[in-house]
Amino acid sequence: MTNKKEFLKEVILWTSLFVVFVLAPLFVAVIGHQEAYRGFWIEFGVALGFIGIAMMGLQFVLTARFKNVAAPIGTDSLLNFHRQAGYVAYFFILGHVIVLITADSEFLYFFDPGVNAPRAVALVSALIMLTMLVVFTIWREKLRIPYEWWRLSHGLFAFLIIFIGLSHMLMVGFYISELWQQVLWIFLVGFAMLLLIHIRVINPYKLSKKPYKTTGVWQEAKKTWTLEIEPDNHSGFDFLAGQFAWLTIGESPFSINQHPFSFSSSADVKGRYQFTIKELGDFTSSIKSIEAGTPIYMEGPYGAFTLNPEPREAFFVIGGIGITPVISMLRTLKDRNDNRKMTLIYGNPDTESIAFREELKELEQKLNFNVVHVVENPPDDWTGYEGFITEEILKTYIPEDVTGTDFYVCGPEPMMDMAEMTLRDWQVPVFKLKSERFNIV
Ligand SMILES: Cc1cc2nc3c(=O)[nH]c(=O)nc-3n(C[C@H](O)[C@H](O)[C@H](O)COP(=O)(O)OP(=O)(O)OC[C@H]3O[C@@H](n4cnc5c(N)ncnc54)[C@H](O)[C@@H]3O)c2cc1C
């Protein structure tokens, strides 16, 4: 986003669209509604249900990897919003049940297997699955649920919940008694469910037609490897420096083992893509053993953590493997002889973990660029900063004219929180600050 007006326009547009889509079912419900008024709390309880199911449906849109939706907001922010909206939708749906039963205990018959066993089982299952969605999302790591299994169950539960929700609405028929209202709901909910099928089935099928193959893997720093791939009989795609792609390694693009990685190569080098990957868990620890020729499926490009096309000053606050989108930016700017002023504050646990250390030194000579290393456990002969990146270090290097500079933050959570807070305190406008969080849920 290059200027404030454009940024505000995007924020207002997407927020308004979200609110309109969430509230639209209420307006649709009252059109042609002829049944008698049943008292405030009952109508309120029903409204909570309509809003809850609309929010659930929109969750599928937020995670459908639409580039136009993600671009202005950023994938990590979008997924963060998806998570928060999910919690709110949960409370709307729970509120729907609690308010209706409290207003009139007769509503308990929906859960009575003696009245209608399949309905009771479906509704209870939907509530259990909804609760599991929330619990597993909040406590996935504590519960030691592998990310891939969490992601698979997340999609499956969401699919079943929205299907049961729609069936429940159609069977109750209240507020959607008109045929056009029923068709509209089936169409909208069906569309939301199709989006999930699109990501899990159609996208992988398309990827299977455009495979890539590994050309090499080499060590970049301690526990950090660069993977290079090239298109296998097609022309690949272009990306912007700072963007990322989803990679699936092995024989099938339908595998649930699909992981996001930022491009570390220059956006101007066509037909070869590099990713620099830090060992963290099972998947990232397997990168070093990938052999040349191994098939890879790459979906992308995604992400809004990209360079300003205008040559404005850039200030990077980076920790550890967060360097990958930045090295792609620097390599691209070198390829373009771009002479904008840049400062990189780069934190690492030790000097062996500093990826691209020599190349960064060379780039200091070739670009209008300066690196400030901050090392937590440096060797005895270290003359640079020791410890973590702090507010004081940022204060020393931050440009005087913060409004004339673009800020980029990527790294471990605590470093990002500190950097974002500090930069905002120093009146860096929100639309000049780009962040990329690698640990998305
Ligand atoms: C936009 C983006 C860009 C990234 N770029 C890089 C990069 O350039 N280099 C790099 O080393 N790492 C990058 N990551 C992080 C990388 O995706 C995770 O480290 C990796 O997926 C961990 O997988 P694992 O099985 O080895 O570890 P695990 O121990 O299974 O997972 C560790 C954490 O990584 C995240 N994670 C795990 N699996 C997935 C998945 N399938 N999809 C999304 N997140 C997952 C979860 O937050 C999890 O808690 C990026 C992440 C994002 C979101």
Ligand as a Chemical Component Dictionary entry (heavy atoms), coordinates in Angstrom:
data_LIG
# 
_chem_comp.id                   LIG 
_chem_comp.type                 NON-POLYMER 
_chem_comp.pdbx_formal_charge   0 
_chem_comp.three_letter_code    LIG 
# 
loop_
_chem_comp_atom.comp_id 
_chem_comp_atom.atom_id 
_chem_comp_atom.alt_atom_id 
_chem_comp_atom.type_symbol 
_chem_comp_atom.charge 
_chem_comp_atom.model_Cartn_x 
_chem_comp_atom.model_Cartn_y 
_chem_comp_atom.model_Cartn_z 
_chem_comp_atom.pdbx_ordinal 
LIG C1  C1  C 0 4.002  -16.500 5.238  1  
LIG C2  C2  C 0 5.010  -17.451 5.815  2  
LIG C3  C3  C 0 6.295  -17.488 5.320  3  
LIG C4  C4  C 0 7.235  -18.347 5.867  4  
LIG N1  N1  N 0 8.497  -18.354 5.385  5  
LIG C5  C5  C 0 9.434  -19.163 5.930  6  
LIG C6  C6  C 0 10.762 -19.182 5.439  7  
LIG O1  O1  O 0 11.098 -18.478 4.479  8  
LIG N2  N2  N 0 11.662 -20.008 6.035  9  
LIG C7  C7  C 0 11.312 -20.812 7.095  10 
LIG O2  O2  O 0 12.163 -21.542 7.604  11 
LIG N3  N3  N 0 10.063 -20.793 7.594  12 
LIG C8  C8  C 0 9.105  -20.012 7.032  13 
LIG N4  N4  N 0 7.818  -20.034 7.519  14 
LIG C9  C9  C 0 7.502  -20.914 8.658  15 
LIG C10 C10 C 0 7.303  -22.352 8.179  16 
LIG O3  O3  O 0 6.154  -22.443 7.366  17 
LIG C11 C11 C 0 7.147  -23.274 9.385  18 
LIG O4  O4  O 0 8.305  -23.195 10.150 19 
LIG C12 C12 C 0 6.972  -24.706 8.957  20 
LIG O5  O5  O 0 5.752  -24.875 8.297  21 
LIG C13 C13 C 0 7.064  -25.593 10.194 22 
LIG O6  O6  O 0 6.754  -26.922 9.856  23 
LIG P1  P1  P 0 7.357  -28.146 10.681 24 
LIG O7  O7  O 0 6.499  -29.343 10.426 25 
LIG O8  O8  O 0 8.786  -28.314 10.409 26 
LIG O9  O9  O 0 7.261  -27.682 12.178 27 
LIG P2  P2  P 0 6.150  -27.932 13.283 28 
LIG O10 O10 O 0 6.852  -28.148 14.584 29 
LIG O11 O11 O 0 5.144  -28.926 12.837 30 
LIG O12 O12 O 0 5.407  -26.522 13.327 31 
LIG C14 C14 C 0 5.938  -25.389 13.968 32 
LIG C15 C15 C 0 4.998  -24.216 13.704 33 
LIG O13 O13 O 0 5.009  -23.889 12.315 34 
LIG C16 C16 C 0 3.669  -23.602 11.841 35 
LIG N5  N5  N 0 3.312  -24.613 10.846 36 
LIG C17 C17 C 0 3.551  -25.925 10.879 37 
LIG N6  N6  N 0 3.067  -26.540 9.792  38 
LIG C18 C18 C 0 2.475  -25.594 9.050  39 
LIG C19 C19 C 0 1.761  -25.600 7.818  40 
LIG N7  N7  N 0 1.567  -26.720 7.132  41 
LIG N8  N8  N 0 1.268  -24.412 7.364  42 
LIG C20 C20 C 0 1.444  -23.283 8.052  43 
LIG N9  N9  N 0 2.125  -23.193 9.214  44 
LIG C21 C21 C 0 2.620  -24.345 9.722  45 
LIG C22 C22 C 0 2.760  -23.673 13.046 46 
LIG O14 O14 O 0 2.615  -22.360 13.594 47 
LIG C23 C23 C 0 3.523  -24.551 14.002 48 
LIG O15 O15 O 0 3.214  -24.273 15.344 49 
LIG C24 C24 C 0 6.861  -19.189 6.956  50 
LIG C25 C25 C 0 5.570  -19.168 7.445  51 
LIG C26 C26 C 0 4.653  -18.311 6.891  52 
LIG C27 C27 C 0 3.260  -18.294 7.426  53 
# 
loop_
_chem_comp_bond.comp_id 
_chem_comp_bond.atom_id_1 
_chem_comp_bond.atom_id_2 
_chem_comp_bond.value_order 
_chem_comp_bond.pdbx_ordinal 
LIG C1  C2  SING 1  
LIG C2  C3  SING 2  
LIG C2  C26 DOUB 3  
LIG C3  C4  DOUB 4  
LIG C4  N1  SING 5  
LIG C4  C24 SING 6  
LIG N1  C5  DOUB 7  
LIG C5  C6  SING 8  
LIG C5  C8  SING 9  
LIG C6  O1  DOUB 10 
LIG C6  N2  SING 11 
LIG N2  C7  SING 12 
LIG C7  O2  DOUB 13 
LIG C7  N3  SING 14 
LIG N3  C8  DOUB 15 
LIG C8  N4  SING 16 
LIG N4  C9  SING 17 
LIG N4  C24 SING 18 
LIG C9  C10 SING 19 
LIG C10 O3  SING 20 
LIG C10 C11 SING 21 
LIG C11 O4  SING 22 
LIG C11 C12 SING 23 
LIG C12 O5  SING 24 
LIG C12 C13 SING 25 
LIG C13 O6  SING 26 
LIG O6  P1  SING 27 
LIG P1  O7  DOUB 28 
LIG P1  O8  SING 29 
LIG P1  O9  SING 30 
LIG O9  P2  SING 31 
LIG P2  O10 DOUB 32 
LIG P2  O11 SING 33 
LIG P2  O12 SING 34 
LIG O12 C14 SING 35 
LIG C14 C15 SING 36 
LIG C15 O13 SING 37 
LIG C15 C23 SING 38 
LIG O13 C16 SING 39 
LIG C16 N5  SING 40 
LIG C16 C22 SING 41 
LIG N5  C17 SING 42 
LIG N5  C21 SING 43 
LIG C17 N6  DOUB 44 
LIG N6  C18 SING 45 
LIG C18 C19 SING 46 
LIG C18 C21 DOUB 47 
LIG C19 N7  SING 48 
LIG C19 N8  DOUB 49 
LIG N8  C20 SING 50 
LIG C20 N9  DOUB 51 
LIG N9  C21 SING 52 
LIG C22 O14 SING 53 
LIG C22 C23 SING 54 
LIG C23 O15 SING 55 
LIG C24 C25 DOUB 56 
LIG C25 C26 SING 57 
LIG C26 C27 SING 58 
# 
